[in-house]
Amino acid sequence: FGFRTQENQLDTINQQIRNARMSGGIIAAISLLVGGIGIMNIMLASINERIREIGICKAVGATGLAIFTQVLIESIVIALLGAALGVVTSYGFVRVLELITPTANAPVITPQAMVIAVAFSAAVGIFAGLFPAWKAAQLHPIQALRYE
């Protein structure tokens, strides 16, 4: 037999909370990685579909930097749309949880957490769009116009 003090129980609860937060952070990191890979694949497919369009733009005077910027902005917009959808879904999920299980320790999504989520999504959009944007900027107009 043994006994537990309130201090021991508090330490155990705090450790469980830390573990849950760490698990949530790991899941979020994996989700961001998968989302970034998805955005990169979408942008690469988009570039492959628009090779002739990019070639025409470069043939009439668009610079590599302009093409790079356009593709990068597209990937950031995709990431921000995903962030907006994620924030709205999370907010709705928290509200449903509050209705189902009313407790004193109800989950909360703070405005700070929303801003951080959107910032991380924008960063993922930037990093995921760098390679496709570079690839599009490097296209030669003549080869792009010949592409079928």
C-alpha positions in Angstrom: 0.0 0.0 0.0 1.0 3.6 -0.4 -0.3 7.0 -0.1 -0.3 10.1 -2.4 -0.1 13.6 -1.3 -1.8 16.4 -3.2 1.6 17.6 -4.2 2.3 14.3 -5.9 -1.0 14.3 -7.6 -0.5 17.9 -8.8 2.9 16.9 -10.3 1.3 13.9 -12.0 -1.4 16.1 -13.5 1.1 18.7 -14.6 3.2 16.1 -16.3 0.2 14.7 -18.1 -0.7 18.2 -19.3 2.9 18.7 -20.6 2.7 15.4 -22.4 -0.6 16.3 -24.0 0.8 19.7 -25.1 3.9 18.1 -26.5 1.8 15.5 -28.4 -0.3 18.3 -29.8 2.8 20.1 -30.9 4.2 17.1 -32.6 0.9 16.5 -34.4 0.7 20.1 -35.5 4.3 20.0 -36.8 3.5 16.8 -38.8 0.4 18.5 -40.2 2.3 21.6 -41.2 4.9 19.4 -43.0 2.2 17.4 -44.8 0.4 20.6 -45.7 3.7 22.1 -47.1 4.3 19.1 -49.2 0.8 19.3 -50.5 1.1 22.9 -51.4 4.5 22.2 -53.2 2.9 19.4 -55.2 -0.1 21.6 -56.2 2.2 24.4 -57.3 4.5 22.0 -59.3 1.4 20.6 -61.0 0.1 24.1 -61.7 3.4 25.1 -63.2 3.5 22.0 -65.4 -0.1 22.9 -66.6 1.0 26.5 -67.3 4.4 26.1 -68.9 3.2 27.6 -72.2 1.6 30.5 -70.4 4.8 31.2 -68.4 6.7 31.0 -71.7 4.4 33.6 -73.3 4.8 35.9 -70.3 8.6 35.6 -70.5 8.5 36.1 -74.3 6.6 39.4 -73.9 8.9 40.7 -71.2 8.1 39.2 -67.8 11.2 38.8 -65.7 12.1 35.7 -63.8 11.6 37.7 -60.6 8.0 38.5 -61.7 7.2 34.9 -62.4 8.9 33.9 -59.1 6.9 36.4 -57.2 3.6 35.4 -58.8 4.1 31.7 -58.0 5.2 32.5 -54.5 2.1 34.6 -53.9 -0.1 31.9 -55.2 1.4 29.4 -52.7 1.0 31.9 -49.8 -2.7 32.4 -50.8 -3.3 28.7 -50.8 -1.7 28.4 -47.4 -3.7 31.3 -46.0 -6.9 29.9 -47.3 -6.1 26.7 -45.5 -5.3 28.6 -42.3 -8.6 30.5 -42.5 -10.4 27.2 -42.9 -8.5 25.6 -40.1 -9.1 28.5 -37.7 -12.9 28.5 -38.4 -13.1 24.8 -38.1 -11.1 24.8 -34.8 -13.3 27.6 -33.4 -16.4 25.7 -34.3 -15.0 22.5 -32.8 -14.2 24.3 -29.5 -17.7 25.7 -29.4 -19.3 22.3 -29.9 -17.0 20.8 -27.2 -18.2 23.6 -24.8 -21.8 22.7 -25.5 -21.3 19.0 -25.1 -19.1 19.0 -22.0 -19.6 22.2 -20.0 -16.7 22.4 -17.5 -14.7 25.0 -15.7 -11.7 24.1 -17.9 -13.3 24.6 -21.3 -10.9 24.7 -24.2 -10.2 28.2 -25.5 -8.8 29.5 -28.8 -7.2 32.9 -28.1 -6.7 35.6 -30.8 -2.9 35.2 -30.2 -3.2 31.5 -31.1 -5.1 32.3 -34.2 -2.5 34.9 -35.3 0.3 32.4 -34.6 -1.5 29.7 -36.7 -2.0 32.1 -39.6 1.7 33.2 -39.4 2.9 29.6 -39.4 0.7 28.8 -42.4 2.1 31.8 -44.3 5.6 30.6 -43.5 4.7 27.1 -44.7 3.3 28.7 -47.9 6.5 30.6 -48.4 8.8 27.6 -47.9 6.6 25.3 -49.9 6.4 27.7 -52.8 10.2 28.5 -53.1 11.1 25.5 -55.2 8.2 25.7 -57.6 8.6 29.5 -57.9 12.3 29.0 -58.7 11.5 26.3 -61.2 9.0 28.5 -63.0 11.4 31.5 -63.0 14.1 29.4 -64.6 12.0 28.3 -67.6 13.4 29.4 -71.0 10.7 31.0 -73.1 11.5 29.1 -76.3 11.5 25.7 -74.6 8.3 26.6 -72.7 6.6 27.6 -76.0 7.6 24.3 -77.6 6.3 22.3 -74.7 3.2 20.2 -75.5 
